[in-house]
Amino acid sequence: MSTTRRRLWPWLMFVAFVVVPLVEIYVVIQVGQTIGPWWTIGLLILDSLVGAWLVKREGRRAWQALRTALSTHRPPAKELADGALILIGGTLLLTPGFATDVVGFLLVLPFTRPIFRRLLTAYLGSRLTVAAARAQRGPGPTAGDAVVRGEVVED
């Protein structure tokens, strides 16, 4: 794991486990104060039901598209990206709260998913380019490796 990623990982965990739940609690309280607690609970339940239906529908479509791509011997890059986005969006829709549900819906809806697919493709493309360059470089020291100077003494 690179040094930058090692430094970024604790911050991502902090955001995921501290900031996001605090934002969710704040939003639920604000909605509850605006429309009342029972309407808020009902909205959260309705949100979950609609999200589950949408994930099921889009998941089936993505699965069918993947099967079609494989049967026609076409690389399934778009279909795999859609499947990953639907999986991530479905996970966000399962978590209680409105903020994660908004992001989850954006990842699952068929007319917003292409935006996130392009972002995912760009991110993975840059990561794969770096990995391929490292693989081509092969074993041996590079500019970032430590070099120990010394003498070889033969007996």
C-alpha positions in Angstrom: 0.0 0.0 0.0 1.4 3.4 -0.9 2.3 6.0 1.6 -0.4 8.4 0.5 -3.1 5.6 0.7 -1.8 4.7 4.2 -2.2 8.3 5.4 -5.6 8.6 3.7 -7.1 5.4 5.1 -7.6 6.6 8.8 -9.4 9.7 7.5 -11.7 7.6 5.3 -12.5 5.4 8.3 -13.2 8.5 10.4 -15.5 9.9 7.8 -17.3 6.6 7.3 -17.8 5.7 11.0 -18.1 9.2 12.6 -19.0 11.9 10.1 -21.5 10.0 8.1 -23.5 8.7 11.1 -23.5 12.2 12.6 -24.8 13.7 9.4 -27.5 11.0 9.2 -28.6 11.7 12.8 -28.7 15.5 12.1 -30.7 15.1 8.9 -33.2 12.6 10.5 -33.7 15.0 13.4 -34.2 18.0 11.1 -36.8 16.0 9.0 -38.5 14.8 12.1 -38.8 18.3 13.5 -40.2 19.5 10.1 -42.7 16.8 9.3 -43.1 15.0 12.7 -41.6 11.7 14.0 -44.2 9.3 12.6 -44.0 10.8 9.1 -40.2 10.6 9.3 -40.4 6.9 10.3 -42.9 6.3 7.5 -40.7 8.1 5.0 -37.7 6.0 6.0 -39.7 2.8 5.6 -41.1 3.9 2.2 -37.5 4.9 1.2 -36.3 1.5 2.1 -39.1 -0.3 0.2 -38.6 1.8 -2.9 -34.8 1.4 -2.7 -35.1 -2.4 -2.4 -37.5 -2.6 -5.4 -35.2 -0.4 -7.4 -32.1 -2.4 -6.5 -33.8 -5.6 -7.4 -35.0 -4.3 -10.8 -31.7 -2.7 -11.7 -29.8 -5.7 -10.4 -31.8 -8.0 -12.7 -31.1 -5.7 -15.7 -27.4 -5.5 -14.9 -27.3 -9.3 -14.6 -29.1 -9.8 -17.9 -26.8 -7.3 -19.6 -23.7 -9.1 -18.2 -25.0 -12.5 -19.5 -25.7 -11.0 -22.9 -22.2 -9.5 -23.1 -20.6 -12.8 -22.1 -22.7 -14.8 -24.5 -21.8 -12.5 -27.4 -18.1 -12.7 -26.4 -17.9 -8.9 -25.7 -15.8 -7.5 -22.8 -18.3 -6.8 -20.0 -16.6 -3.7 -18.6 -19.7 -1.5 -18.6 -21.9 -4.3 -17.1 -19.4 -5.1 -14.3 -19.2 -1.4 -13.4 -23.0 -1.2 -13.3 -23.1 -4.2 -11.1 -20.6 -2.8 -8.7 -22.4 0.6 -8.6 -25.7 -1.1 -7.9 -24.1 -3.2 -5.2 -22.6 -0.1 -3.5 -25.8 1.9 -4.0 -27.9 -1.0 -2.6 -25.7 -1.1 0.5 -26.1 2.6 1.0 -29.9 2.3 0.6 -29.9 -0.4 3.3 -28.3 1.9 5.8 -31.0 3.9 7.7 -30.9 7.6 6.9 -31.7 10.1 4.2 -28.2 11.3 3.2 -26.9 7.8 2.4 -30.2 7.0 0.6 -29.7 10.0 -1.7 -26.2 8.8 -2.7 -27.5 5.2 -3.0 -30.3 6.3 -5.3 -27.9 8.3 -7.4 -25.7 5.2 -7.9 -28.7 2.9 -8.7 -30.9 5.0 -10.9 -30.3 4.2 -14.6 -30.1 7.8 -15.7 -27.5 8.9 -13.0 -25.4 5.8 -12.9 -23.5 6.6 -16.2 -22.0 9.7 -14.4 -20.6 7.5 -11.6 -19.6 4.8 -14.0 -17.4 7.3 -15.8 -15.9 8.4 -12.5 -15.3 4.7 -11.5 -13.8 3.9 -14.8 -11.4 6.9 -14.7 -10.3 6.0 -11.1 -9.8 2.3 -11.9 -8.1 3.1 -15.2 -5.5 5.3 -13.5 -5.0 2.6 -10.8 -4.6 -0.1 -13.4 -2.1 2.0 -15.4 0.1 2.4 -12.3 -0.2 -1.3 -11.5 0.7 -2.2 -15.1 3.7 0.1 -15.0 4.9 -1.5 -11.8 4.4 -5.0 -13.3 6.4 -4.1 -16.4 9.2 -2.6 -14.3 9.8 -6.0 -12.8 11.9 -6.8 -9.8 14.8 -4.8 -8.7 15.5 -1.5 -7.1 13.7 1.7 -8.2 14.1 5.3 -7.4 12.0 4.9 -4.2 13.8 1.8 -2.9 16.5 2.0 -0.2 20.0 1.2 -1.5 22.6 0.0 0.9 26.1 0.8 -0.2 28.9 -1.6 0.6 31.6 -3.9 -0.7 31.5 -7.5 -1.8 34.2 -9.5 -0.1 35.0 -12.9 -1.5 36.9 -15.5 0.4 
